[in-house]
Amino acid sequence: MKTVDCDYFIIGSGMSGLMSALHLASYGKVLLITKEKLADCNTNFAQGGICCVMDEKDSFDKHARDTMIAGAWLGDTNVVHEICEHAPEGIRDLIDCGVRFAKNPDGSWDLTREGGHSARRIFHAGDITGEKCESAMIRRVKRAGIEYRENTIAIDLITSRKLGIKGENRCLGAYVLDKSSDEIYAIRSANTILATGGCGKVYLYTCNPDTATGDGIALAWRAGAKIENMEFIQFHPTCLYHPQAKRFLISEAVRGEGAVLVDKHGREFMKKYDPRGSLAPRDIVARSIDSEMKRTGDDCMFLDIRSKGRAYLMKRFPNIYHKCMEFGVDMAKDLIPIVPAAHYTCGGIQAKTSGETSLKGLSAVGECASTRLHGANRLASNSLMEALVCARLTAARLGPHPEKFDKKPDIPAWKIGNAVPPDEAVLVAHMWDEIRRLMWDYVGIVRTNKRLARAARRLKTLRREITDYYFRYLVTPDTLELRNLAVCAELIVRSAQKRHESRGLHYTLDYPRAAKKATHTVIPGDGR
């Protein structure tokens, strides 16, 4: 088995991974892997934009307060202020990469507003902001000559404890699988950075791409890192409801520009749930839509932005407008059918804003990390802001003062043992489907103790079956993703069972009120 060495080993090619690579490239050898193509990530699907205070009528304090309110006061105020105040540097980093954010005719920034915000502070590039940012960063990475390997998936992190090395447990790199050749080899590094995104695919209905299987969170937990606040899964309120419209979002910016939520008769309903109406934070909007659907028995609710007119909609939301037209919905004259869908993982690997985790040698950045910025619910467009800022802060910590090995550890060859090629792929597909369905039915927008207990029992059995399958057969990408998905599902359920209150994205009928004191849910890593 070959072993590849690098100074900085990054897993993931979204905004947090690519920006970390760009900032670290001048300090040493960077090697980045991604399990599909570079652009196959959540960043590429982000529509709305990136939060950054730039208007003189706005302030960092206002942004921080909006973030804390949306997060049901579970966020860390110091973290929130730090990330909000560093956001302008992140915007400049993207501009340096060649991103052209929208401007007004007078040359000022065309800032927009989204739910939960008290001011217009969202930088955008039309309604495909993520795609524009991702493509610009990829071009810069290629020009910089940074080494990257596509179609390469991490199997497990390598730790000193697993190798029997005495002393504090630390991360030494990872075993990876080249999907093109089926070769398994090791990447050895004293500085491993997880930038793998969230675990939206753990739910039956999600707007996330197929890559969002919680790999980094599962890798870190198995290696011994602490995981926190996994019960807070954000459901985007407005995913286009159409049998062929797989994971297509109607951006929150549509509501920010005047769309209102209505039922099939065109009657607005949000005001009876929240005085902010259709501009309430996502957790409230998603629960309200879910409640209306259950009350009426309807399959979906609707967005109404017909008052804006075709010319405005085609200019401001060209991608959304044309995508809706593909499915026979004209935003200028039709109500847009929508349903909530799993969108963002607010919890994850316990990490500081500089990426540091509880496991030495391992950093986590972006959606897979829990920096305590989002608290119990993420404020719209704070995600890409966090990715930019924390990538910069992580590089500032690791670049000048990287972790180093006293002596390079010997990495043993990957053991195949008695494993044979898999002969029943239907088993993997069935278990994958069962996990996603039970999570949607039992651990969705509204929860109960009974539903969580049922999910926990079944997941325990499924994880045993998956573990048995994993060791019985040669590893495949599907098996690895299933294994990671099951871990994330169990972490979500365990976290939800620990929280005896309703706060933010975690709403349970058994504890409908918030506790007086906001506390974090922490689960120790496995690390065996």
NUGU-775296 format. One record per residue (C-alpha): x, y, z. Coordinates in steps of 0.001 Angstrom, whole numbers, plus 500000, padded with zeros to 6 digits. Layout:
N
XYZ ...
This chain:
528
500000500000500000 501303503423499086 501397506304501535 501156509894500309 502561512696502473 501463516320502635 501630519236505065 497905519972504889 495341517328504020 491857518676503201 488765516507502717 486000518333500843 485741520783497950 483042523249498970 483755526817499976 485394525895503296 487682523286501704 488730525335498674 489286528516500693 491337526614503272 493476525251500428 493977528689498875 494992530268502185 497363527400503110 499039526934499734 501834529418500486 502781527607503704 503371524079502440 502113521181500361 498324520989500265 496458517892499113 492683518097498719 490406515141497998 486738515090497060 484557512041496498 483035513315493234 484036516267491053 485214519489492703 481896521226492015 479754518431493504 479076520065496862 476462522041498765 478175525360498016 477467524914494327 473719524719495027 473516527796497284 471175530350495754 470593533232498152 473943534755499063 476440535589501791 475845537750504864 478131540715505327 477454544067506966 478408546747504454 475592549305504608 476285552295506882 472730551969508235 473539548417509374 475979547231512051 477810544138513269 475842544355516509 472549544184514587 473779541213512558 474955539462515714 471633540080517448 469682538720514465 471918535622514524 471384535064518246 467598535528517961 467362533090515040 469508530608516978 467150530766519996 470001532206522101 472012528989521993 474805530597519978 478024531795521587 477974535614521529 481768535865521237 481791533464518277 478883535253516623 480539538658516871 483911537321515714 482512535709512566 480217538626511699 483080541109512070 485438539065509865 482864538678507079 484149541648504998 487550539918504693 485802536830503344 483906538856500757 487190540414499635 488696536934499305 485906535961496902 486236539198494933 489971538444494622 488978535048493193 486950536831490536 483406536669491951 481289539539490690 478612540367493201 475548542277492022 475666546070492097 473124548850491743 473241551299488799 475070553821491024 477849551304491723 476807550456495285 476345546852496364 472909545405495608 472318543959499063 469182541911499601 467296540777502704 466156537359503876 464050535905506688 465209536771510203 467340539742509085 466604543287510267 468504544870507363 469601544270503772 473037542652504128 473094539720501702 475722539802498940 474537537874495914 475358537052492313 471819536737491034 470173533546492240 473160531260491625 475575532811494114 477031529491495235 477696528331491692 479459531601490829 481613531374493974 482440527678493515 483513528084489888 485669531113490729 487415529281493581 488002526192491425 489652528342488746 491895529932491375 492824526532492888 493804525218489461 495831528334488646 497624528053491983 498680524485491157 497149523047494332 497027519256494166 493536517794494265 492172514311493694 488608513825492528 486587510600492908 488472509848496121 486531509038499278 487874508826502839 487305505468504527 488468506226508054 490775508633509837 494013507134511083 494741507858514748 497654507126517047 495343505219519397 494248502864516620 497890502213515744 498786501534519390 501074504577519662 501423505770523252 500565509297524344 497737511663523518 495444510416520795 495906512371517565 494928512240513919 497614511049511508 495716511249508203 493262508854506578 492773505739504498 491138506652501193 489535504801498291 490194505819494691 486787505207493105 488262505079489595 490729502275490289 489393500765493565 492856501329495061 493017501908498815 495954503912500125 496906506214503018 497362509971503101 499627510912505998 499533514418507447 499943516102510814 497193518554509763 493943517019508546 491053519376507783 487496518113507403 485379520303505122 482853517663504130 479536519490504547 476407518230506250 474199515142506323 471001516198504538 470741512843502756 469915511215506080 466342512386505376 464004511140502673 463280514660501406 466222517023501104 467455519771498842 471060518627499372 473096516923496636 473714513171496843 477176513819498344 475720515147501639 476016511916503626 477693513291506764 481047511676506011 483201514105507999 480999513995511083 481020510183511082 484781510034510419 485486512411513306 483166510587515736 484710507188514954 488166508723515481 487219510039518930 486267513698518343 483365515258520242 480106515914518383 477561518495519498 474045519813518816 473207517249516118 469495517486516939 469334520835515135 468662519927511512 467348522856509516 464499522180507128 464358524719504328 460734525869504194 460457526266500441 461613523393498263 459811523257494897 457062520649495066 457076518683491832 457782514967491175 460607515793488741 462068518761490667 464698516876492640 466179519016495435 465422522370493801 465129525235496284 463093528387495990 465595530744497607 464787532566500813 465621535718498873 462304535293497033 460512535946500324 463018538678501076 461904540427497894 458221540262498730 456850536730498248 454265535620500798 453283532129501883 449709531184501060 447449528133500870 445947526773497642 443225529404497831 445776532226497954 445142532986501635 448175534169503614 448677532134506819 452037533064508391 450773536039510399 448821533723512681 452062531932513578 454476534883513819 454115538679513572 456995538744511058 454839536761508672 456664535251505700 459949536827506859 460085534824510089 463190532616510620 463318529248508893 462463527051511855 459204528924512482 458302529014508783 459024525300508272 456917524295511313 454108526606510195 454019525093506702 454134521598508197 451257522516510532 449146523926507681 449728520843505544 448669518558508388 445660520750509246 444374520927505682 445561517539504419 447136519284501418 450375517983499906 452000521424499758 451658525156500404 452517527969497990 454622531099497479 452995534123495873 455250536716494225 452995537555491296 452868541225492330 456465541768491211 455822541147487527 457634539071484903 460382541578483999 461541541956487590 461419538211488303 463378537297485171 466082539818486069 466369539142489817 465721535375489804 466580534143486294 467610530636487333 464605530087489598 462239531601487025 463426529348484204 463563526248486419 459957526827487531 458943527290483889 460488523900483096 457921522385485448 455008524449484138 455000527096486885 455132530738485786 456194532797488825 454649535893487253 451126534457487169 451100531168489136 451424530252492793 454663528305493375 454049524929495102 456509524329497968 457244521884500817 459892521859503586 462978519673503015 466089518836505073 468607521545504293 471390522289506789 473178520600509691 473556523216512440 475464520899514777 478465518737513954 482073518288515034 482786520461518057 485229523073516752 486578526547517402 486341529296514799 489960528466513946 488949524878513143 490490523237516204 488612520126517380 488906517950520483 491194515577518545 494758516785518084 495809517133514458 492193517339513237 490424520526512170 486850520987510981 485503523866508887 482111524731507387 478874522809507745 480470519689509271 481747521827512177 479803523148515157 481401526487516053 478299527625517981 477602530381515451 474205529016514471 472947527914517869 469600526136517569 468831527477514077 470940529012511301 470128532535510157 469722532648506378 472967533111504396 475190532803507487 476528529459506248 478794530650503440 479901533521505651 481004531029508304 482804528905505703 484771531904504424 485707533275507827 486595529967509489 488673528824506501 490695532026506834 491034531686510633 491990528003510367 494718528826507853 495932531648510086 496342529128512925 497830526234510949 499856528129508344 502545529818510469 502476527147513213 501493523791511692 501364520569513637 504451518449512921 505373514820513541 508358514180515817 508768511069513690 506602510053510778 504414507165511971 504386503960509978 500948503450508483 500046499759508215 498591498474504965 494796498336504695 493663494878505820 491217493073503547 491060489940505690 488430487472504440 486301490152502767 484863489232499384 483327491339496589 479740492365497449 477117490298495654 473870491797496947 473831495566496356 470089495489497006 470841495121500735 472724498441500769 469968500171498805 467292498813501130 469085499867504333 469829503301502836 466129503773502034 464972502518505420 467212504938507338 466004507917505330 462338506996505696 462457506355509426 464348509622509991 461713511524508008 458802509839509808 460193509792513362 462856512507513611 461469515230511360 460183518754511917 457957517728514883 459185515012517277 457982512987520277 459700510732522801 457884507721521365 458986508445517799 462592509002518890 462599505724520855 461325503816517824 463996505399515636 466729504597518177 465749500926518405 465645500401514652 468874502335514038 470696500206516593 469705497090514655 470515498655511309 473964499749512458 474750496169513544 473656494890510137 475687497570508344 478786496821510439 478472493125509661 478115493895505945 481058496340506058 483479493714507412 482101490841505344 482555492505501935 485153494689500196 484478498387500713 482581500306498060 481589503994497950 477942503054498564 478863500992501634 481020503801503040 478274506387502593 475668504075504137 477933503465507128 478421507214507623 474739507980507120 473778505489509828 476226507045512300 474828510533511659 471248509288512029 472078507748515386 473896510910516547 470851513018515634 468515510726517573 470801510476520604 471139514256520702 467387514781520326 466704512384523198 469046514379525433 467227517683524847 464160517898527098 462806521151525669 461757522715522389 464311525165521065 464956526372517546 464923523491515095 464227520869517762 460499520861518451 458980518077520531 455369517671521621 456538516184524934 458495519312525925 456812522164524007 458535525018525879 462133526169525950 464170525590529105 465202528651531089 468884527950530465 470257527210526995 472730524302527046 474635522378524383 474264518673523643 477686517011523505 478334513378522549 481834511950523135 483627510398520190 483896506631519830 487650506492519326 488022502738519740 
